Amino acid sequence: MTRLMLTLFSMIATTLMGVFIVAALTLGHVATQPILIAAALGFVLAIPVSWLVAKQIAG
């Protein structure tokens, strides 16, 4: 399950980071710090999400 989680993490982290960066830019935060915070938040949030998805797939 660890290999599955790591594979899913690479896709989920990229997606969540992109979503949060777009949300930050949409809210008008064009400075570097809010964009980096949004990317870090997406990266950290992807860890439990990928674990849950891998758990559901592994059944």
OpenMM code with the backbone's topology and positions (N, CA, C; nanometers):
from openmm import Vec3, app, unit

residues = "MET THR ARG LEU MET LEU THR LEU PHE SER MET ILE ALA THR THR LEU MET GLY VAL PHE ILE VAL ALA ALA LEU THR LEU GLY HIS VAL ALA THR GLN PRO ILE LEU ILE ALA ALA ALA LEU GLY PHE VAL LEU ALA ILE PRO VAL SER TRP LEU VAL ALA LYS GLN ILE ALA GLY".split()
positions = [
    Vec3(0.0825, -0.1198, 0.0000),
    Vec3(0.0000, 0.0000, 0.0000),
    Vec3(0.0863, 0.1252, 0.0000),
    Vec3(0.2077, 0.1153, 0.0506),
    Vec3(0.2949, 0.2324, 0.0544),
    Vec3(0.3318, 0.2782, -0.0859),
    Vec3(0.3611, 0.1826, -0.1746),
    Vec3(0.3947, 0.2193, -0.3125),
    Vec3(0.2765, 0.2847, -0.3820),
    Vec3(0.1565, 0.2323, -0.3584),
    Vec3(0.0360, 0.2904, -0.4159),
    Vec3(0.0148, 0.4310, -0.3634),
    Vec3(0.0345, 0.4506, -0.2338),
    Vec3(0.0179, 0.5827, -0.1741),
    Vec3(0.1174, 0.6831, -0.2325),
    Vec3(0.2422, 0.6410, -0.2497),
    Vec3(0.3424, 0.7320, -0.3046),
    Vec3(0.3134, 0.7673, -0.4503),
    Vec3(0.2640, 0.6714, -0.5260),
    Vec3(0.2265, 0.6994, -0.6649),
    Vec3(0.1095, 0.7972, -0.6700),
    Vec3(0.0100, 0.7715, -0.5871),
    Vec3(-0.1043, 0.8630, -0.5820),
    Vec3(-0.0643, 0.9997, -0.5288),
    Vec3(0.0276, 1.0013, -0.4340),
    Vec3(0.0713, 1.1281, -0.3746),
    Vec3(0.1301, 1.2213, -0.4807),
    Vec3(0.2065, 1.1656, -0.5742),
    Vec3(0.2676, 1.2510, -0.6761),
    Vec3(0.1622, 1.3206, -0.7619),
    Vec3(0.0512, 1.2543, -0.7866),
    Vec3(-0.0550, 1.3152, -0.8664),
    Vec3(-0.1445, 1.4057, -0.7816),
    Vec3(-0.1789, 1.3599, -0.6635),
    Vec3(-0.2698, 1.4365, -0.5773),
    Vec3(-0.2030, 1.5644, -0.5280),
    Vec3(-0.0749, 1.5559, -0.4922),
    Vec3(-0.0044, 1.6748, -0.4435),
    Vec3(0.0045, 1.7812, -0.5524),
    Vec3(0.0360, 1.7398, -0.6734),
    Vec3(0.0441, 1.8355, -0.7834),
    Vec3(-0.0901, 1.9025, -0.8068),
    Vec3(-0.1964, 1.8240, -0.8030),
    Vec3(-0.3299, 1.8784, -0.8258),
    Vec3(-0.3710, 1.9753, -0.7152),
    Vec3(-0.3539, 1.9344, -0.5902),
    Vec3(-0.3946, 2.0212, -0.4791),
    Vec3(-0.3107, 2.1485, -0.4734),
    Vec3(-0.1808, 2.1369, -0.4988),
    Vec3(-0.0966, 2.2566, -0.4996),
    Vec3(-0.1432, 2.3530, -0.6081),
    Vec3(-0.1745, 2.3007, -0.7248),
    Vec3(-0.2236, 2.3856, -0.8334),
    Vec3(-0.3553, 2.4517, -0.8010),
    Vec3(-0.4453, 2.3768, -0.7401),
    Vec3(-0.5759, 2.4320, -0.7028),
    Vec3(-0.5594, 2.5449, -0.6012),
    Vec3(-0.4753, 2.5216, -0.4999),
    Vec3(-0.4568, 2.6242, -0.3972),
    Vec3(-0.3835, 2.7468, -0.4514),
    Vec3(-0.2907, 2.7275, -0.5424),
    Vec3(-0.2219, 2.8422, -0.6027),
    Vec3(-0.3189, 2.9233, -0.6869),
    Vec3(-0.4020, 2.8566, -0.7652),
    Vec3(-0.5015, 2.9285, -0.8450),
    Vec3(-0.5997, 3.0021, -0.7552),
    Vec3(-0.6391, 2.9387, -0.6442),
    Vec3(-0.7298, 3.0053, -0.5500),
    Vec3(-0.6643, 3.1288, -0.4893),
    Vec3(-0.5364, 3.1181, -0.4545),
    Vec3(-0.4662, 3.2335, -0.3973),
    Vec3(-0.4561, 3.3464, -0.4995),
    Vec3(-0.4267, 3.3122, -0.6228),
    Vec3(-0.4166, 3.4152, -0.7265),
    Vec3(-0.5529, 3.4766, -0.7568),
    Vec3(-0.6581, 3.3970, -0.7512),
    Vec3(-0.7927, 3.4479, -0.7754),
    Vec3(-0.8352, 3.5449, -0.6663),
    Vec3(-0.7892, 3.5195, -0.5445),
    Vec3(-0.8227, 3.6086, -0.4336),
    Vec3(-0.7401, 3.7363, -0.4339),
    Vec3(-0.6473, 3.7482, -0.5281),
    Vec3(-0.5704, 3.8704, -0.5416),
    Vec3(-0.4362, 3.8696, -0.4709),
    Vec3(-0.3931, 3.7561, -0.4219),
    Vec3(-0.2642, 3.7454, -0.3544),
    Vec3(-0.1559, 3.7178, -0.4583),
    Vec3(-0.0945, 3.8236, -0.5089),
    Vec3(0.0056, 3.8059, -0.6145),
    Vec3(0.1484, 3.8133, -0.5615),
    Vec3(0.1643, 3.8269, -0.4317),
    Vec3(0.2988, 3.8272, -0.3730),
    Vec3(0.3502, 3.6832, -0.3634),
    Vec3(0.4789, 3.6703, -0.3401),
    Vec3(0.5414, 3.5382, -0.3369),
    Vec3(0.4993, 3.4569, -0.2152),
    Vec3(0.4914, 3.5182, -0.0997),
    Vec3(0.4643, 3.4441, 0.0231),
    Vec3(0.3278, 3.3730, 0.0228),
    Vec3(0.2180, 3.4382, -0.0145),
    Vec3(0.0901, 3.3648, -0.0151),
    Vec3(0.0875, 3.2496, -0.1158),
    Vec3(0.1573, 3.2644, -0.2264),
    Vec3(0.1622, 3.1569, -0.3253),
    Vec3(0.2405, 3.0379, -0.2697),
    Vec3(0.3513, 3.0646, -0.2017),
    Vec3(0.4295, 2.9564, -0.1409),
    Vec3(0.3523, 2.8884, -0.0281),
    Vec3(0.2779, 2.9663, 0.0483),
    Vec3(0.1959, 2.9086, 0.1556),
    Vec3(0.0875, 2.8195, 0.0962),
    Vec3(0.0256, 2.8641, -0.0124),
    Vec3(-0.0778, 2.7831, -0.0779),
    Vec3(-0.0190, 2.6534, -0.1313),
    Vec3(0.1000, 2.6591, -0.1896),
    Vec3(0.1648, 2.5381, -0.2414),
    Vec3(0.2014, 2.4435, -0.1279),
    Vec3(0.2530, 2.4975, -0.0188),
    Vec3(0.2887, 2.4133, 0.0958),
    Vec3(0.1647, 2.3500, 0.1580),
    Vec3(0.0556, 2.4247, 0.1639),
    Vec3(-0.0683, 2.3712, 0.2189),
    Vec3(-0.1202, 2.2566, 0.1328),
    Vec3(-0.1131, 2.2714, 0.0017),
    Vec3(-0.1537, 2.1634, -0.0876),
    Vec3(-0.0666, 2.0412, -0.0728),
    Vec3(0.0634, 2.0623, -0.0547),
    Vec3(0.1574, 1.9510, -0.0368),
    Vec3(0.1274, 1.8744, 0.0913),
    Vec3(0.1062, 1.9470, 0.1998),
    Vec3(0.0809, 1.8828, 0.3291),
    Vec3(-0.0564, 1.8143, 0.3300),
    Vec3(-0.1551, 1.8759, 0.2709),
    Vec3(-0.2893, 1.8183, 0.2676),
    Vec3(-0.2947, 1.6934, 0.1794),
    Vec3(-0.2050, 1.6826, 0.0841),
    Vec3(-0.2037, 1.5670, -0.0059),
    Vec3(-0.1606, 1.4390, 0.0647),
    Vec3(-0.0895, 1.4501, 0.1745),
    Vec3(-0.0429, 1.3299, 0.2457),
    Vec3(-0.1607, 1.2483, 0.2997),
    Vec3(-0.2499, 1.3065, 0.3811),
    Vec3(-0.3619, 1.2241, 0.4288),
    Vec3(-0.4613, 1.1879, 0.3183),
    Vec3(-0.4768, 1.2761, 0.2199),
    Vec3(-0.5694, 1.2465, 0.1104),
    Vec3(-0.5207, 1.1257, 0.0312),
    Vec3(-0.3940, 1.1220, -0.0006),
    Vec3(-0.3414, 1.0085, -0.0765),
    Vec3(-0.3459, 0.8803, 0.0061),
    Vec3(-0.3262, 0.8904, 0.1359),
    Vec3(-0.3383, 0.7728, 0.2217),
    Vec3(-0.4808, 0.7187, 0.2211),
    Vec3(-0.5783, 0.8095, 0.2314),
    Vec3(-0.7185, 0.7665, 0.2305),
    Vec3(-0.7568, 0.7054, 0.0969),
    Vec3(-0.7135, 0.7652, -0.0131),
    Vec3(-0.7458, 0.7109, -0.1454),
    Vec3(-0.6804, 0.5749, -0.1645),
    Vec3(-0.5556, 0.5608, -0.1235),
    Vec3(-0.4870, 0.4318, -0.1356),
    Vec3(-0.5556, 0.3253, -0.0508),
    Vec3(-0.6012, 0.3654, 0.0655),
    Vec3(-0.6726, 0.2714, 0.1532),
    Vec3(-0.8028, 0.2250, 0.0890),
    Vec3(-0.8736, 0.3167, 0.0239),
    Vec3(-0.9978, 0.2817, -0.0437),
    Vec3(-0.9716, 0.1911, -0.1639),
    Vec3(-0.8656, 0.2180, -0.2387),
    Vec3(-0.8347, 0.1361, -0.3553),
    Vec3(-0.7905, -0.0037, -0.3131),
    Vec3(-0.7058, -0.0105, -0.2116),
    Vec3(-0.6557, -0.1398, -0.1655),
    Vec3(-0.7662, -0.2250, -0.1026),
    Vec3(-0.8696, -0.1578, -0.0560),
    Vec3(-0.9875, -0.2249, -0.0103),
    Vec3(-0.9814, -0.2926, 0.1188),
] * unit.nanometer
topology = app.Topology()
chain = topology.addChain("A")
for resn in residues:
    res = topology.addResidue(resn, chain)
    for name in ("N", "CA", "C"):
        topology.addAtom(name, app.Element.getBySymbol(name[0]), res)
